[in-house]
Amino acid sequence: MIAEELLKLHIYYHMAKRSIEEVEVLAGMWLEDFENISADVFKDACKLHRKASQFMPTGKDILDRCADVWAERQRNIKKLEEPIPDLSPEQLKENAERVRKAMRLKPLPAKPTAEKQDLKDHAKAKLEKYKRGEDDV
């Protein structure tokens, strides 16, 4: 995938000074640099760079574009709808369990305890970090 996108960039930017062999070596280096980037984010980052720049990108340019692509995707995630206020106690409990599982939290104890308050505080702090973009839940 990376080699294919790099070849497209090579053609797009008319890199006459580089041979195909050099592009293949560069693709190998980029494979190492971008091993933790998903193929679709990488491809979108290359597209974004082509739209924004008249010059062949460096690895850092593409990493910066990957961050832009990821940030845009995060902004486009639909927000959860507000819960319906007249849910049954069973539905409320079921929803709370789903949220705990999504946040990877321990279930709340049945009786109100200091542990229960600690868990609530932990969940609230984790949610606040998520809203600030510091945690991916």
WOBEL-V32868 format. One record per residue. RES is the residue in three letters. SS is DSSP state (hx for helix, st for strand, lp for the rest). D_LAST is the distance of its C-alpha to the last C-alpha in Angstrom with 1 decimal. Layout:
<<RES/SS/D_LAST> <RES/SS/D_LAST>>
This chain:
<<MET/lp/29.0> <ILE/hx/29.0> <ALA/hx/32.7> <GLU/hx/33.3> <GLU/hx/31.4> <LEU/hx/33.3> <LEU/hx/36.5> <LYS/hx/35.9> <LEU/hx/35.3> <HIS/hx/38.5> <ILE/hx/40.5> <TYR/hx/39.0> <TYR/lp/39.8> <HIS/lp/43.2> <MET/lp/42.7> <ALA/lp/46.3> <LYS/lp/46.3> <ARG/lp/43.8> <SER/lp/45.0> <ILE/hx/43.0> <GLU/hx/43.0> <GLU/hx/41.4> <VAL/hx/38.8> <GLU/hx/38.1> <VAL/hx/37.8> <LEU/hx/35.4> <ALA/hx/33.3> <GLY/hx/33.1> <MET/hx/31.9> <TRP/hx/29.3> <LEU/hx/28.1> <GLU/hx/27.4> <ASP/hx/25.8> <PHE/lp/23.5> <GLU/lp/22.7> <ASN/lp/18.9> <ILE/lp/19.1> <SER/lp/19.0> <ALA/hx/22.5> <ASP/hx/21.8> <VAL/hx/20.1> <PHE/hx/23.1> <LYS/hx/25.5> <ASP/hx/24.3> <ALA/hx/24.4> <CYS/hx/28.0> <LYS/hx/28.9> <LEU/hx/27.6> <HIS/hx/29.6> <ARG/hx/32.7> <LYS/hx/32.5> <ALA/hx/32.1> <SER/lp/34.4> <GLN/lp/37.9> <PHE/lp/37.3> <MET/lp/36.0> <PRO/lp/32.5> <THR/lp/31.8> <GLY/hx/28.8> <LYS/hx/27.3> <ASP/hx/28.0> <ILE/hx/26.1> <LEU/hx/23.1> <ASP/hx/23.2> <ARG/hx/23.5> <CYS/hx/20.5> <ALA/hx/18.4> <ASP/hx/20.1> <VAL/hx/19.4> <TRP/hx/15.7> <ALA/hx/15.7> <GLU/hx/17.8> <ARG/hx/15.7> <GLN/hx/12.7> <ARG/hx/15.4> <ASN/lp/16.7> <ILE/lp/13.8> <LYS/lp/15.4> <LYS/lp/14.3> <LEU/lp/14.4> <GLU/lp/17.9> <GLU/lp/19.0> <PRO/lp/19.8> <ILE/lp/23.5> <PRO/lp/25.1> <ASP/lp/27.4> <LEU/lp/25.3> <SER/lp/26.9> <PRO/hx/25.8> <GLU/hx/24.9> <GLN/hx/22.7> <LEU/hx/20.9> <LYS/hx/20.4> <GLU/hx/19.2> <ASN/hx/16.7> <ALA/hx/15.4> <GLU/hx/15.1> <ARG/hx/13.1> <VAL/hx/10.5> <ARG/hx/10.6> <LYS/hx/10.4> <ALA/hx/7.4> <MET/lp/5.6> <ARG/lp/8.0> <LEU/lp/10.3> <LYS/lp/14.1> <PRO/lp/16.3> <LEU/lp/18.1> <PRO/lp/21.7> <ALA/lp/24.4> <LYS/lp/26.3> <PRO/lp/25.3> <THR/lp/25.0> <ALA/hx/23.8> <GLU/hx/21.1> <LYS/hx/19.9> <GLN/hx/19.8> <ASP/hx/18.0> <LEU/hx/15.2> <LYS/hx/15.2> <ASP/hx/15.2> <HIS/hx/12.3> <ALA/hx/10.2> <LYS/hx/11.8> <ALA/hx/11.2> <LYS/hx/7.4> <LEU/hx/7.8> <GLU/hx/10.5> <LYS/hx/8.8> <TYR/hx/6.4> <LYS/hx/9.9> <ARG/lp/11.6> <GLY/lp/9.7> <GLU/lp/9.3> <ASP/lp/5.6> <ASP/lp/3.8> <VAL/lp/0.0>>
